[in-house]
């Protein structure tokens, strides 16, 4: 069966890095370590595991960073080669059992935590339900890998041969959720987690839900790609009266940001001024003296983090959702203004209105309620992976959001839904 | 030979191309013959032979119910001299500026009378603070060096509550709040430059030395829509409101001695003299100057081009000076302005074209941002009429200007937000009012206005209100050669060439429309019958 395999090949890494730096993100896949090959389906690692045949598999920002050769070296110990990328997956269970019969439509929660790795007792993070923070992703009976899609033993979504996943990683998809919405559940779960990290200071008080005396928290979202847009949707869905200001580069992103619940969407260069005006701040050393209660950075560059620090209020919070790498930023204001800089990675369980909920359950709820499937802009067959990856790398510029592989397509055909 | 009066040229096939200003540049455009006309202002009037003697005469022989200035001066009194700010005249005039000439005479008389408590106030209203260099240019070295080091040369701060005094409300409910030093002085001498008919009169003090709380009563869309036009004080609600305030100021015992001056339209120095000549009278030297400057400017970077034009000092010369009681003085001043600028024009036009120059009252040494472009065209030039607008109701205005999406961050910080935030939502002057208070009271804009060189946070709203009459009257506005995105944000239509614009305008006004071009500047005011 055909699948895309990512191998450890330093010359090809270097070539991809050079080409993507010159020609743009996603353009390096033609010369990089990703190849379309015939491969067998991965074997089940043990009991409680299932074969899943992907229907749709998304191309994520972290996939692009890997393919472009610009991912942080921090991840080197959390990846095993060769691997099949693809962790945003909706698929069908094959050869299932009574618990998960064959043909069951599922979405994948790809984190390979202690339970999937058969590690007993589980680490503290997994024990608390924060599987995204698992301390053992490089250990256990599986090869190292943060997630399915970065692990040599599990296969990944970018393969017709499918992948293997532990029962704890599979979530049934309600019939009401179409495939486009379902493939968006994983990135939506990241966004839900990010939104709830952003609103964490208000979760205990419920202030964001109040429509009474206290003014609702102001959250600025930097970047309106897939992650930014789903974060906006999550802030609106779970954030009550929260005021959401979005920075969006392209007009379709602005429209989508508003459609998904932003109170205002402006160009990136205007966001800091919008925050300053609304918070009635003065400006000193390029920073608003007051500012947004929370800034959610869905870009993850040194520039975006600096901008976020410049528009957050003292003792406010900057949530890093976009995957950063090595950056050069001035943290004097973070220190001086006692700003909290927190990461938001993946998912697990969340505290919402005093209840503990699975992030994926919340994401499935949100994907249906907000019509997140509309963010899927184009479907490509695996055979056209170079075009697909290039399209994903230029998604904003080309009027798109999420690009996915359609693993059902037996025949090579052009992309659909491209604006 | 006496200067020739204004003139309306009917364009025919033998007419040479017409000069259109285009920001920091100009174009020659062929207007359709047989249905186009060009309005030229009167030639510059002769200036006063001896301005200093004329000033002394005016101060000693006041108009209206006023004693001569020397009789109003006595030892121990508090004397405040307020003067118009950097927005006048345009372009800035060569030294000596008329403010310097007038204030030197006032100070000489004050010194002779033994007055030693004298403070100078730049009447900024909500405009930006002047730089030291601008103050020095307006007042001359002698005055600047005598007053500035001692803190006696001040600039009105409309946001300093401790230096404002509330005088009451007019019978129309308008609050009057004024500069404390000016309002509590024994005598307030106001020194004005009356460049256009809107300037001067009670507006000098009631606006120039007032706070936002006061100014908001007449600087709004409704007032502007009820002014036909605000350049014609007898049909201007802007003036009615200022006159009510002025009378309330007087009834509160504030003694104002008004000094008003008028300038001729000798606007450009020798090397740019062709800009104020009628095209068919251009000499070979004029043609050469046009060609050389056009070619050179076309190859000059924007910033340098801006700085070249902003460095122009005008040879304006004084044509009249009058002093005394405000209303009597202003009536005489207005006649002098009309004598220099009024041109009789018969009938309205379907399309009014205008070339917008590089400067407006609010971008001296600064960038003519898109809001100022709109204000210069639709606020100032459109309203330079008496009787009825040059363009018929439902007609089209075509303006030529590069309209860059560019702002001076130090001078116009709230303009940037206004352009991004307010105009993105609505361009209706009646609708933007809901944003006004937030901008007017924004602490950052207030800080920049008070301590930097920024226009007040509310100022871009006033620029847009200034356009209200035109926007209500017109069927469309087209900008030739402007930044397309910026023009669209203004709610106007962009066109690449004048021919394209005329064709687009026909969609609004019909086929073979009449066209009128105002050859401005030098400034002119149309008396439309």
Interface residues (C-beta under 8 A of the other chain):
Chain A: X266 X267 X270 X273 X274 X276 X277 X280 X281 X282 X283
Chain B: X416 X417 X420 X421 X438 X442 X443 X444 X447
